[in-house]
Protein backbone atom coordinates (compact mmCIF):
# COMPACT_ATOMS: atom_id res chain seq x y z
CA UNK A 1 0.00 0.00 0.00
CA UNK A 2 1.42 3.35 -1.05
CA UNK A 3 0.61 6.22 1.32
CA UNK A 4 0.65 9.65 -0.34
CA UNK A 5 1.25 12.69 1.83
CA UNK A 6 -1.40 15.27 2.51
CA UNK A 7 -3.54 16.63 5.31
CA UNK A 8 -4.33 14.00 7.92
CA UNK A 9 -8.01 14.68 8.52
CA UNK A 10 -9.32 12.05 6.11
CA UNK A 11 -8.39 9.68 3.33
CA UNK A 12 -9.40 8.37 -0.08
CA UNK A 13 -8.22 4.92 -1.07
CA UNK A 14 -7.95 2.87 -4.29
CA UNK A 15 -7.00 -0.49 -2.71
CA UNK A 16 -6.77 -2.49 -5.96
CA UNK A 17 -5.02 0.08 -8.13
CA UNK A 18 -1.25 -0.17 -8.63
CA UNK A 19 -0.88 -2.31 -5.54
CA UNK A 20 -3.02 0.06 -3.50
CA UNK A 21 -3.09 3.85 -3.32
CA UNK A 22 -4.14 5.82 -0.26
CA UNK A 23 -4.36 9.61 -0.16
CA UNK A 24 -4.47 11.49 3.14
CA UNK A 25 -6.41 14.68 2.51
CA UNK A 26 -8.76 17.36 3.75
CA UNK A 27 -11.45 19.51 2.18
CA UNK A 28 -9.43 22.54 3.31
CA UNK A 29 -6.40 23.55 1.24
CA UNK A 30 -5.15 26.25 3.62
CA UNK A 31 -6.31 29.01 5.94
CA UNK A 32 -5.58 32.72 5.50
CA UNK A 33 -6.52 35.38 8.06
CA UNK A 34 -8.82 32.86 9.72
CA UNK A 35 -10.64 32.15 6.45
CA UNK A 36 -10.69 28.56 5.26
CA UNK A 37 -9.88 28.07 1.58
CA UNK A 38 -11.20 24.74 0.36
CA UNK A 39 -9.81 22.62 -2.42
CA UNK A 40 -13.11 22.67 -4.31
CA UNK A 41 -13.19 26.44 -4.65
CA UNK A 42 -9.45 26.66 -5.18
CA UNK A 43 -9.51 24.18 -8.06
CA UNK A 44 -12.45 25.93 -9.71
CA UNK A 45 -10.63 29.25 -9.36
CA UNK A 46 -7.40 27.84 -10.81
CA UNK A 47 -9.36 26.25 -13.64
CA UNK A 48 -11.01 29.58 -14.47
CA UNK A 49 -7.68 31.42 -14.45
CA UNK A 50 -6.06 28.83 -16.70
CA UNK A 51 -8.95 28.88 -19.17
CA UNK A 52 -9.03 32.68 -19.32
CA UNK A 53 -5.26 32.77 -19.81
CA UNK A 54 -5.43 30.24 -22.66
CA UNK A 55 -8.34 32.12 -24.21
CA UNK A 56 -6.51 35.46 -24.01
CA UNK A 57 -3.52 33.91 -25.73
CA UNK A 58 -5.53 32.44 -28.61
CA UNK A 59 -8.44 34.84 -29.11
CA UNK A 60 -6.90 37.17 -31.71
CA UNK A 61 -6.25 34.21 -33.99
CA UNK A 62 -10.03 33.90 -34.14
CA UNK A 63 -10.62 37.66 -34.52
CA UNK A 64 -11.79 38.15 -30.94
CA UNK A 65 -10.33 41.08 -29.06
CA UNK A 66 -8.85 40.46 -25.61
CA UNK A 67 -10.87 43.31 -24.09
CA UNK A 68 -14.08 41.76 -25.41
CA UNK A 69 -13.11 38.37 -24.05
CA UNK A 70 -12.49 39.87 -20.61
CA UNK A 71 -15.89 41.58 -20.73
CA UNK A 72 -17.59 38.26 -21.42
CA UNK A 73 -15.64 36.58 -18.62
CA UNK A 74 -16.40 39.31 -16.07
CA UNK A 75 -20.14 38.97 -16.66
CA UNK A 76 -20.40 35.23 -17.33
CA UNK A 77 -18.31 33.86 -14.46
CA UNK A 78 -20.41 35.35 -11.61
CA UNK A 79 -23.53 34.34 -13.52
CA UNK A 80 -22.19 30.77 -13.71
CA UNK A 81 -21.86 30.56 -9.93
CA UNK A 82 -25.38 31.92 -9.42
CA UNK A 83 -26.82 29.64 -12.08
CA UNK A 84 -25.09 26.58 -10.62
CA UNK A 85 -26.58 27.37 -7.22
CA UNK A 86 -30.08 28.15 -8.50
CA UNK A 87 -30.17 24.91 -10.51
CA UNK A 88 -29.14 22.87 -7.45
CA UNK A 89 -31.62 24.59 -5.13
CA UNK A 90 -34.54 24.26 -7.55
CA UNK A 91 -34.13 20.50 -7.84
CA UNK A 92 -33.21 19.94 -4.19
CA UNK A 93 -35.54 22.43 -2.54
CA UNK A 94 -36.54 20.07 0.25
CA UNK A 95 -33.10 20.57 1.76
CA UNK A 96 -33.56 24.35 1.94
CA UNK A 97 -37.26 25.01 2.53
CA UNK A 98 -36.94 24.97 6.33
CA UNK A 99 -34.02 27.38 6.28
CA UNK A 100 -34.22 29.66 3.24
CA UNK A 101 -31.13 31.63 4.26
CA UNK A 102 -29.07 28.47 3.72
CA UNK A 103 -29.70 28.97 0.01
CA UNK A 104 -26.96 31.60 0.11
CA UNK A 105 -24.48 29.38 1.97
CA UNK A 106 -22.57 28.15 -1.06
CA UNK A 107 -19.70 27.01 1.15
CA UNK A 108 -22.08 24.42 2.58
CA UNK A 109 -22.09 22.70 -0.80
CA UNK A 110 -24.51 22.47 -3.68
CA UNK A 111 -23.48 23.63 -7.17
CA UNK A 112 -24.64 22.03 -10.40
CA UNK A 113 -22.50 22.12 -13.55
CA UNK A 114 -25.44 22.34 -15.95
CA UNK A 115 -26.87 25.35 -14.16
CA UNK A 116 -23.51 27.11 -14.34
CA UNK A 117 -23.00 26.43 -18.05
CA UNK A 118 -26.56 27.49 -18.95
CA UNK A 119 -26.30 30.74 -16.96
CA UNK A 120 -22.86 31.57 -18.37
CA UNK A 121 -23.95 31.04 -21.99
CA UNK A 122 -27.18 32.99 -21.49
CA UNK A 123 -25.21 35.89 -20.02
CA UNK A 124 -22.67 35.74 -22.84
CA UNK A 125 -25.55 35.84 -25.32
CA UNK A 126 -26.96 39.00 -23.74
CA UNK A 127 -23.52 40.64 -23.73
CA UNK A 128 -23.04 39.70 -27.39
CA UNK A 129 -26.37 41.34 -28.25
CA UNK A 130 -25.26 44.49 -26.47
CA UNK A 131 -21.92 44.48 -28.27
CA UNK A 132 -23.56 43.52 -31.59
CA UNK A 133 -21.20 40.57 -31.99
CA UNK A 134 -21.72 36.97 -33.09
CA UNK A 135 -22.65 34.83 -30.11
CA UNK A 136 -22.04 31.56 -31.98
CA UNK A 137 -18.54 32.66 -32.95
CA UNK A 138 -17.73 33.46 -29.32
CA UNK A 139 -19.39 30.28 -27.99
CA UNK A 140 -17.45 28.10 -30.43
CA UNK A 141 -14.25 29.72 -29.20
CA UNK A 142 -15.19 29.17 -25.55
CA UNK A 143 -16.40 25.56 -25.69
CA UNK A 144 -13.05 23.76 -25.29
CA UNK A 145 -12.14 25.96 -22.33
CA UNK A 146 -15.45 25.22 -20.62
CA UNK A 147 -14.66 21.52 -20.84
CA UNK A 148 -11.14 22.08 -19.54
CA UNK A 149 -12.55 24.01 -16.58
CA UNK A 150 -14.96 21.17 -15.86
CA UNK A 151 -12.13 18.62 -16.05
CA UNK A 152 -10.14 20.54 -13.43
CA UNK A 153 -13.07 21.45 -11.21
CA UNK A 154 -14.24 17.85 -10.88
CA UNK A 155 -11.18 17.10 -8.76
CA UNK A 156 -12.80 19.17 -6.03
CA UNK A 157 -15.21 16.22 -5.67
CA UNK A 158 -12.20 14.03 -4.93
CA UNK A 159 -11.24 16.14 -1.92
CA UNK A 160 -14.87 16.39 -0.78
CA UNK A 161 -15.47 12.64 -1.26
CA UNK A 162 -18.62 13.33 -3.24
CA UNK A 163 -20.12 12.77 -6.69
CA UNK A 164 -19.11 9.11 -6.62
CA UNK A 165 -21.09 6.18 -7.94
CA UNK A 166 -22.54 2.89 -6.83
CA UNK A 167 -20.87 -0.41 -6.01
CA UNK A 168 -18.13 -1.65 -8.35
CA UNK A 169 -15.62 -4.51 -8.51
CA UNK A 170 -13.45 -2.75 -11.10
CA UNK A 171 -9.73 -2.32 -10.25
CA UNK A 172 -10.13 1.44 -9.81
CA UNK A 173 -12.96 1.19 -7.29
CA UNK A 174 -12.50 3.71 -4.48
CA UNK A 175 -13.39 4.21 -0.84
CA UNK A 176 -12.68 6.78 1.87
CA UNK A 177 -13.46 7.63 5.47
CA UNK A 178 -16.55 9.66 4.58
CA UNK A 179 -17.57 7.20 1.86
CA UNK A 180 -17.39 4.37 4.43
CA UNK A 181 -19.79 6.23 6.73
CA UNK A 182 -22.25 6.78 3.88
CA UNK A 183 -21.90 3.12 2.84
CA UNK A 184 -23.07 2.05 6.30
CA UNK A 185 -25.95 4.54 6.13
CA UNK A 186 -27.04 2.91 2.86
CA UNK A 187 -26.86 -0.54 4.41
CA UNK A 188 -23.66 -1.54 2.63
CA UNK A 189 -20.42 -2.81 4.13
CA UNK A 190 -18.12 0.02 5.17
CA UNK A 191 -15.31 -1.18 2.86
CA UNK A 192 -17.56 -1.39 -0.22
CA UNK A 193 -15.80 0.08 -3.27
CA UNK A 194 -17.63 2.59 -5.44
CA UNK A 195 -17.21 4.11 -8.90
CA UNK A 196 -14.97 7.23 -8.96
CA UNK A 197 -17.41 9.02 -11.25
CA UNK A 198 -15.66 12.35 -10.68
CA UNK A 199 -12.62 10.77 -12.36
CA UNK A 200 -14.66 9.44 -15.28
CA UNK A 201 -16.08 12.87 -15.97
CA UNK A 202 -12.76 14.66 -15.51
CA UNK A 203 -10.99 12.39 -18.00
CA UNK A 204 -13.83 12.61 -20.51
CA UNK A 205 -13.97 16.39 -20.27
CA UNK A 206 -10.22 16.61 -20.87
CA UNK A 207 -10.56 14.39 -23.95
CA UNK A 208 -13.47 16.57 -25.08
CA UNK A 209 -11.32 19.67 -24.58
CA UNK A 210 -8.64 18.25 -26.90
CA UNK A 211 -11.18 17.05 -29.50
CA UNK A 212 -13.04 20.37 -29.74
CA UNK A 213 -9.79 22.36 -29.66
CA UNK A 214 -8.47 20.38 -32.63
CA UNK A 215 -11.82 20.58 -34.43
CA UNK A 216 -11.93 24.34 -33.92
CA UNK A 217 -8.57 24.65 -35.66
CA UNK A 218 -9.28 22.18 -38.46
CA UNK A 219 -10.84 22.44 -41.90
CA UNK A 220 -13.62 20.17 -40.73
CA UNK A 221 -15.27 23.16 -39.05
CA UNK A 222 -17.37 24.91 -41.67
CA UNK A 223 -19.47 27.42 -39.79
CA UNK A 224 -20.08 28.98 -36.38
CA UNK A 225 -22.05 26.91 -33.91
CA UNK A 226 -20.51 23.54 -34.71
CA UNK A 227 -18.26 23.50 -31.62
CA UNK A 228 -21.30 24.26 -29.46
CA UNK A 229 -23.01 21.24 -30.99
CA UNK A 230 -19.96 19.06 -30.34
CA UNK A 231 -19.98 20.14 -26.70
CA UNK A 232 -23.66 19.27 -26.41
CA UNK A 233 -23.08 15.84 -27.94
CA UNK A 234 -19.80 14.91 -26.22
CA UNK A 235 -20.68 16.12 -22.74
CA UNK A 236 -24.27 14.97 -23.04
CA UNK A 237 -23.26 11.39 -23.90
CA UNK A 238 -20.79 11.22 -21.02
CA UNK A 239 -23.08 12.80 -18.45
CA UNK A 240 -26.05 10.60 -19.43
CA UNK A 241 -23.92 7.53 -18.75
CA UNK A 242 -22.04 8.71 -15.65
CA UNK A 243 -25.13 10.23 -14.03
CA UNK A 244 -26.71 6.78 -14.11
CA UNK A 245 -23.86 5.52 -11.91
CA UNK A 246 -24.02 8.26 -9.28
CA UNK A 247 -25.72 7.93 -5.91
CA UNK A 248 -26.41 11.64 -5.34
CA UNK A 249 -28.37 12.62 -8.45
CA UNK A 250 -30.96 15.39 -8.35
CA UNK A 251 -34.40 14.00 -9.21
CA UNK A 252 -37.50 15.49 -10.79
CA UNK A 253 -39.83 15.40 -7.80
CA UNK A 254 -40.67 11.82 -6.83
CA UNK A 255 -40.53 10.49 -10.39
CA UNK A 256 -37.17 8.75 -10.04
CA UNK A 257 -36.03 10.56 -13.19
CA UNK A 258 -32.54 12.04 -12.86
CA UNK A 259 -32.60 15.70 -13.91
CA UNK A 260 -29.11 15.78 -15.40
CA UNK A 261 -29.58 12.48 -17.21
CA UNK A 262 -32.76 13.70 -18.89
CA UNK A 263 -31.13 17.02 -19.78
CA UNK A 264 -28.13 15.15 -21.20
CA UNK A 265 -30.32 13.11 -23.53
CA UNK A 266 -32.03 16.32 -24.69
CA UNK A 267 -28.62 17.95 -25.24
CA UNK A 268 -27.36 15.07 -27.38
CA UNK A 269 -30.49 15.08 -29.54
CA UNK A 270 -30.44 18.87 -29.79
CA UNK A 271 -26.73 18.92 -30.62
CA UNK A 272 -27.14 16.45 -33.48
CA UNK A 273 -30.16 18.31 -34.87
CA UNK A 274 -28.48 21.73 -34.65
CA UNK A 275 -25.29 20.42 -36.26
CA UNK A 276 -27.37 19.17 -39.19
CA UNK A 277 -29.17 22.53 -39.44
CA UNK A 278 -25.88 24.49 -39.42
CA UNK A 279 -24.42 22.24 -42.13
CA UNK A 280 -27.52 22.55 -44.34
CA UNK A 281 -27.44 26.34 -44.01
CA UNK A 282 -23.73 26.37 -44.83
CA UNK A 283 -24.25 24.29 -47.98
CA UNK A 284 -27.14 26.47 -49.15
CA UNK A 285 -24.97 29.54 -48.64
CA UNK A 286 -22.12 27.96 -50.58
CA UNK A 287 -24.47 27.02 -53.43
CA UNK A 288 -25.87 30.55 -53.55
CA UNK A 289 -22.37 32.01 -53.66
CA UNK A 290 -21.35 29.60 -56.42
CA UNK A 291 -24.41 30.55 -58.48
CA UNK A 292 -23.63 34.23 -57.97
CA UNK A 293 -20.01 33.72 -58.99
CA UNK A 294 -21.11 31.75 -62.04
CA UNK A 295 -23.53 34.48 -63.11
CA UNK A 296 -20.86 37.13 -62.63
CA UNK A 297 -18.32 35.13 -64.63
CA UNK A 298 -20.87 34.54 -67.41
CA UNK A 299 -21.74 38.23 -67.57
CA UNK A 300 -18.09 39.21 -67.78
CA UNK A 301 -17.44 36.63 -70.51
CA UNK A 302 -20.40 37.92 -72.57
CA UNK A 303 -19.24 41.50 -72.19
CA UNK A 304 -15.71 40.59 -73.29
CA UNK A 305 -17.10 38.76 -76.36
CA UNK A 306 -19.26 41.75 -77.35
CA UNK A 307 -16.33 44.11 -76.89
CA UNK A 308 -14.23 41.88 -79.16
CA UNK A 309 -16.93 41.86 -81.86
CA UNK A 310 -17.02 45.64 -81.86
GIDA-V143543 format. One record per residue. RES is the residue in three letters. PSI is psi in degrees with one decimal (999 if undefined). Layout:
RES:PSI + RES:PSI
This chain:
UNK:125.4 + UNK:122.4 + UNK:121.0 + UNK:136.6 + UNK:151.6 + UNK:-169.5 + UNK:152.3 + UNK:27.5 + UNK:-7.3 + UNK:-178.7 + UNK:156.2 + UNK:136.8 + UNK:139.5 + UNK:83.2 + UNK:-23.1 + UNK:9.2 + UNK:121.6 + UNK:41.9 + UNK:2.3 + UNK:120.6 + UNK:134.1 + UNK:125.7 + UNK:119.2 + UNK:129.4 + UNK:174.9 + UNK:154.7 + UNK:-26.6 + UNK:127.8 + UNK:-47.6 + UNK:173.0 + UNK:136.3 + UNK:123.3 + UNK:38.3 + UNK:1.5 + UNK:125.3 + UNK:124.5 + UNK:118.1 + UNK:153.2 + UNK:-37.6 + UNK:-52.2 + UNK:-37.3 + UNK:-42.9 + UNK:-39.4 + UNK:-44.6 + UNK:-44.0 + UNK:-37.7 + UNK:-42.5 + UNK:-46.6 + UNK:-43.3 + UNK:-44.4 + UNK:-41.5 + UNK:-41.6 + UNK:-44.3 + UNK:-40.7 + UNK:-41.8 + UNK:-35.7 + UNK:-32.7 + UNK:-12.5 + UNK:-38.9 + UNK:-25.5 + UNK:-25.4 + UNK:21.8 + UNK:41.8 + UNK:125.2 + UNK:144.7 + UNK:-39.6 + UNK:-39.6 + UNK:-42.3 + UNK:-41.0 + UNK:-39.2 + UNK:-46.1 + UNK:-42.1 + UNK:-42.7 + UNK:-31.6 + UNK:-38.4 + UNK:-34.8 + UNK:-47.8 + UNK:-36.9 + UNK:-35.7 + UNK:-41.9 + UNK:-45.5 + UNK:-45.6 + UNK:-39.7 + UNK:-37.4 + UNK:-44.6 + UNK:-44.5 + UNK:-46.7 + UNK:-44.8 + UNK:-43.0 + UNK:-41.5 + UNK:10.0 + UNK:38.5 + UNK:-26.6 + UNK:-28.5 + UNK:-23.0 + UNK:-14.0 + UNK:-25.5 + UNK:-13.3 + UNK:82.8 + UNK:-26.9 + UNK:-23.1 + UNK:-13.6 + UNK:-33.2 + UNK:-2.3 + UNK:76.5 + UNK:-31.4 + UNK:-16.8 + UNK:-3.5 + UNK:154.8 + UNK:70.4 + UNK:139.9 + UNK:127.8 + UNK:-47.0 + UNK:-41.6 + UNK:-39.6 + UNK:-44.4 + UNK:-44.2 + UNK:-46.7 + UNK:-40.4 + UNK:-43.5 + UNK:-38.8 + UNK:-42.7 + UNK:-42.9 + UNK:-36.3 + UNK:-45.4 + UNK:-40.0 + UNK:-39.2 + UNK:-34.8 + UNK:-41.7 + UNK:-40.2 + UNK:-7.3 + UNK:47.8 + UNK:163.6 + UNK:116.1 + UNK:-41.7 + UNK:-36.2 + UNK:-45.5 + UNK:-43.9 + UNK:-41.2 + UNK:-40.9 + UNK:-37.2 + UNK:-24.1 + UNK:-48.1 + UNK:-34.0 + UNK:-31.9 + UNK:-43.0 + UNK:-38.8 + UNK:-43.0 + UNK:-39.8 + UNK:-39.5 + UNK:-41.1 + UNK:-45.4 + UNK:-31.7 + UNK:-23.8 + UNK:-12.8 + UNK:-31.8 + UNK:-29.6 + UNK:-47.4 + UNK:-30.7 + UNK:-8.1 + UNK:56.7 + UNK:175.3 + UNK:37.5 + UNK:174.8 + UNK:-163.2 + UNK:-167.0 + UNK:139.1 + UNK:152.0 + UNK:9.3 + UNK:154.1 + UNK:-25.8 + UNK:18.0 + UNK:143.9 + UNK:161.8 + UNK:-180.0 + UNK:170.5 + UNK:-42.2 + UNK:-36.9 + UNK:-39.8 + UNK:-42.1 + UNK:-44.2 + UNK:-31.4 + UNK:-45.1 + UNK:-40.3 + UNK:-34.6 + UNK:-5.9 + UNK:12.7 + UNK:167.9 + UNK:147.3 + UNK:-34.3 + UNK:14.7 + UNK:132.4 + UNK:143.3 + UNK:162.8 + UNK:130.7 + UNK:72.1 + UNK:-26.0 + UNK:-36.9 + UNK:-41.2 + UNK:-47.8 + UNK:-38.9 + UNK:-46.6 + UNK:-41.6 + UNK:-41.7 + UNK:-36.9 + UNK:-41.7 + UNK:-43.8 + UNK:-39.4 + UNK:-47.5 + UNK:-44.5 + UNK:-49.2 + UNK:-34.8 + UNK:-45.2 + UNK:-39.7 + UNK:-39.9 + UNK:-32.9 + UNK:-15.7 + UNK:171.5 + UNK:-8.1 + UNK:-32.4 + UNK:120.4 + UNK:-32.2 + UNK:162.3 + UNK:142.7 + UNK:-17.2 + UNK:-36.2 + UNK:-33.4 + UNK:-43.4 + UNK:-41.5 + UNK:-39.8 + UNK:-47.2 + UNK:-41.7 + UNK:-51.8 + UNK:-50.0 + UNK:-36.6 + UNK:-43.3 + UNK:-47.7 + UNK:-47.8 + UNK:-34.3 + UNK:-39.1 + UNK:-52.4 + UNK:-36.9 + UNK:-31.9 + UNK:-17.8 + UNK:-21.5 + UNK:156.5 + UNK:-0.5 + UNK:27.2 + UNK:145.2 + UNK:135.0 + UNK:156.5 + UNK:98.3 + UNK:-131.5 + UNK:21.8 + UNK:-21.2 + UNK:2.8 + UNK:126.1 + UNK:124.7 + UNK:-51.3 + UNK:-30.8 + UNK:-43.6 + UNK:-45.1 + UNK:-35.3 + UNK:-43.4 + UNK:-42.8 + UNK:-40.9 + UNK:-44.0 + UNK:-48.8 + UNK:-43.3 + UNK:-38.8 + UNK:-42.6 + UNK:-44.9 + UNK:-45.5 + UNK:-39.2 + UNK:-43.1 + UNK:-41.4 + UNK:-45.8 + UNK:-40.1 + UNK:-40.9 + UNK:-44.9 + UNK:-39.4 + UNK:-44.1 + UNK:-40.0 + UNK:-40.1 + UNK:-41.9 + UNK:-41.5 + UNK:-40.6 + UNK:-40.3 + UNK:-37.2 + UNK:-40.2 + UNK:-43.4 + UNK:-42.4 + UNK:-38.8 + UNK:-41.9 + UNK:-40.2 + UNK:-44.2 + UNK:-40.7 + UNK:-40.4 + UNK:-43.4 + UNK:-38.6 + UNK:-41.7 + UNK:-42.8 + UNK:-41.0 + UNK:-38.7 + UNK:-42.5 + UNK:-40.7 + UNK:-36.9 + UNK:-37.1 + UNK:-32.4 + UNK:999
